Amino acid sequence: GVSTLLVQDGESAVMTDGFFSRPGLLRVGLGRVAPSAERIDAALDRALGDAGLDGLDAVIPVHSHYDHALDSAVVAERTGALLSVANLGVGGGLDRERIRVISSGDSVE
């Protein structure tokens, strides 16, 4: 399974994965997989509202398989966050200034 984590310290908030669409196995195997805006919005409203947040600083998929990264660009767009995977952001229509690739060994504040 996938674990979406929301980590905050009172000043910053970061989300890993942000996979909320959860398409069924039949769609994954035989259909076209795409983000579900309705499911993403409902999950973000619940998660951010419960945490008292109005946005995120970053969305960081742990890797780029669909079951971790499918919703990443939409989540970043909806929350004002930076996205750490360039191809997902570009393919999802995210503005390039909202994409920040983090390489192994990079230190990020």
Buried (B, 14 or more C-beta within 10 A) or exposed (E): EBEBEBEBEEEEBBBBBBBBBBBEEEEEEEEEEEBBEEBBBEBBEEBBEEEEBEEBBBBBBBEEEBBBBBBBBBBBBBBEBBBBBEEBBBEBEBEEEBBBEEEEEEEEE
